[in-house]
Amino acid sequence: MRGCKSLCVVAMFVVAGCGGGEPPKTAVRAYVPSVRAQTSVLTETALFDWAQFAYSQYFNGTHSDGLAAVAGYGTFSYRYWPATGNYVGVLNGTVYIYGPVSANAIKPVGSMSDFACRVNACDASGGSSGLIPVAPSFAQTITADAAVLRPIRDSAVWAYRGTRTAYTGATPINYLTRTTQAATSGSTAIESTTNSANEGPDTQDLSIGGGIVGSPQSIDFAGNGNAETVQLVELRSPVRQGDQYTIWDRHYTDTAIDVDGDKVPDALDVAMYARVMGVETLSLPGLPALTTVRVDITERARITASSTGEQSPVIESVIQTWYARGIGIVRQRSSTPTVSGNDVEVIDEQLSSWDAGTEGIGAMATLTSVVPDGSIRGTAGFGDHALVVVAGPLSTDTTMVRLDTRGRVVSSRTHSNVPMGWDGLVVPHAQGLLYLRQLQAQSGLTATVELTRFDADGALVGNAGGATIDLAGARTNAMFEPVKAAVDGTTLWLLWSRIYNTATSQERELILRPYTLDGAPLGPELLVDPVASTAQKIAGIGGRVLLTWGRFGNGYEAVYASVALGDSRVVVQPFASGMSNVTVTASQLLLPRAAGASGCLLWTASLPGMPTGTTAGVLLDASQNPIRAGTTFADEVLAGVPALPEVTPPVDSTPDGSQLVLTIGTKVSWIGTGGSTPLGARPVNQVIVGDTSVSNHVVLADRVLAVGGDARGLTTTVVWLNSGTAP
């Protein structure tokens, strides 16, 4: 993600001068040539040992030595590493490699004399540093293919929040940076970063091939103007916990370093190696929890003074990188010694969002679009686009604003003299949306409901208010409370409370009836409840409707019912009873929604024992019984989900019903609803949408369009519906 700016730190500090001092008190466990081997004479065993440390990405794990006669060549002395399937062999003073490392061809790589000083650390540049530790034993394989942890996606953008802390106790500097990939092939890309480590733009080449994910870096370790190309191996296949691989391991004598001031170059040892630390769950601000693989790259360096032969303490910096499957780098943290050597500078960059065009994670940048002035009355989603219903300032005109799946305004369609006031209902369905307006008289709401249809493009179907529905039934001189509506498939369901007088008393009844999308009755009225009711809600759920309301029966109680087309009666099921009269005034008692196979019920502080500021819920099983996590309502709290507001909040499910999505304030939360685990026991994924509350949302198969509006215009934000998956 940051490339050379991270990798250069050891060389930078060494060249800047790090002083002499005593050798380290604790020896580093590493490949260190024996004193007797400090010559140009190289043994085969020493070569094999060195290969295992210097190129552990190809030669690691248990091994066996032996002799093998090969036709056309002769008898090789070899070492074989079963874990990688690779060999190193020697024949007549020539070194060969064989296996996947050489595409299964016997390949000469040099003579024994060519490797002598690299292995034995002779008094010349080119030997090993002696700073690479012994690799730990392998644990389980995390993933067979490293590329899934570092994908190449053309034009994909990773946005990060960074902090840079110069030393312990220093005030952190906060900054933002973005990395964009430009694919040059299916396995290579150029990565451009806008503000790497808060030091400005940076680029690097990323490649995936032969099971290796890496990038070349040009570094002048010795400070003498001779930059060397380092192949930074980030990951290799298979990715195994405990795997360690060497990136660089060199001993330099021809340097520009002279810390002892004797005008003779001091020797420099430099080592870089990576180690797979394992699988970790990472919680980043504003994102769902991610399952990641952590890889640490350690950089080590030390100087040997030419005048005394004393070695400086080992300078060490560590770059910790967390990779998420299908996303790439989600966090990178570097710890580097300060110039004084007495403290550590820490740079920490954490993913805030990833956008690959057709998939991503987190919230994208909020878009603001100028649309006709007005108020948002509702939204609807149709797979490849969405509609936002905007009513004009005087509620005489209505504009249908079409958005693409990125939240961009594609077009708008204004309907003159088609009012949509706050007293009406916008009801979306698969083919378009309906607007229902209950007419008013001086005495209050009447029995007449006007129905206006729009198609999925926002075009008017027929005339505005072209269909009317009569709620009076057989009652005369009745009074009515506001109608509630939901669509299930092609059936419009209306739920309303009707008040009428008898010779001796005033009575109330809660009525349900199905209609076509044109307002024609599909069946008779169903008496839902013959007693006074409040807080009526309705939702369509896969061939049925789910009703909730409050009633005066066993004290004041919250009840629900599930009804299908053709049912002859409504079976009322109690949910909470014996509640106080304060609850009677709550407009938000139980909220029914389509989720899972049979729907769900949500509630907030209106039910007894609920903690303030929270939301709880249960799924219903096939028999419409609640799937409970405990015995109290508080046991069903959804972790981290804010309290439902009194006005009906944006709460919906994905088209397949597999995710329940709640948009409350600036927080979008979603919960998987498959299976029979109680809703309150499930993990909740959450993303913060900027700093502006949203009033509506559109839930599509893989994302949410969070919709709001202010004086600037219509605001839309894409929030990707996904969560961290196991590597």
HUSUL-V999744 format. One line per field, one symbol per residue. burial: + if it has 9 or more other C-alpha atoms within 8 Angstrom, else -. Layout:
# HUSUL-V999744
burial=???
This chain:
# HUSUL-V999744
burial=-+++++-++++++++--+-+---------++-+---++++-+---++++++++++++++++-+-----------++++++++-++++++++--+++++++++---+---++++-++++++++-+++++++++-----+--+++-+++++++++++++++++++++++--------++++++++---++++++++++++--++++++++--+++++++++++++------+++++++++++++++++++++++++++++++----+++++++++++++++----+-+++++++++++++++++++++---++++-+++++++++++-++++++++++++----++++++++++++++---+++++-++++-----++++++++--++++++++--+++++++++++-+++--++----+++---++++++--++++++++-----++++++++++++-+-+---+-++++--+-----+++--++++++--+++++++++++-----+++++++++++-+-+-+--+++++++++++++++++++++++++++--+++++++++------+-+-+-++-+---++-+-++++++++++++++++++++--+---++++++++-----+++---++++++----++----++++++--++++++++-++++++-+----+++++-++++++---++++++++-++++++++---+++++++++-++--+
